[in-house]
């Protein structure tokens, strides 16, 4: 069992330092989690296609083994995956991410007629 030092021996500045370290580790963990989410999100359509194909193969296997109920269930799930993939592709076409500056709009503002 480890002996923890008393607060009087450590001092107040050390406690603030430990709190700062724990906040840094929380932020570091959040950044690591976001990196994983971005990597998975990049290959998300490929993951959905492979899972839907696997479900279709399972449905075919269930039909061959005379398990009609599981074949219907797997085919409905595969159909749902393909519908989700099509909807995701349509949404990506409808709302593309455009990163541009609003400063380009200044050139398009029509000039008011100058009176002489």
Secondary structure, DSSP 8 states (H G I E B T S, - for coil): ------HHHH-HHHHHHHHHHHHHHHHHHHHHHHHHHHHHHHTHHHHHHHHHHHHHHHHHHHHHTT-HHHHHHHHHHHHHHHHHHHHHHHHHHHS------GGGGGGGS-------
